[in-house]
């Protein structure tokens, strides 16, 4: 049996950006799926504000992912034929906010992410990097306590990557959000409050 994670213990504090490095297959994405309450660990606990996360496939887990968690996957998963601003507002629509209020909340995020001139472009009209930034706006839109980001700068050039990392670090402090960033981007270490390395399922 292969242990994807083995005895991992870490804390991400409010207002803190923590970068997690590691080679492919080291367990980084597995860790994110556990913290997102998408799968259960074989042992141990994941605590948010001192309370253990609910098990996957429960109503409580779905509520946690909708209201308290922002998640950015590697795949730029946007709805085709839908504008950037509506894609960014999907969580707010799920929370039953009206279109005008949802747009009011996400438009400043999209502008800060360099997409002010792409608000009404459809998903298929956006580059991979632009789609990734729409997902970042969606993750932050509902003012979550915790954001998990899996290679959010993987599709960006060096300059845009630095701009996005600086923005994320600033938003963590400004919005009092805890963020765990899985990355291969060497620039992330310059913007993170702390850095961890995961190798063979263990924190180095």
Helices and strands as residue ranges (DSSP letters): E 17-21, H 28-35, E 47-48, E 51-52, H 59-67, E 69-72, H 84-88, H 90-94, H 99-112, G 123-125, H 128-141, E 146-150, H 158-175, E 178-182, H 188-191, E 194-199, E 202-203
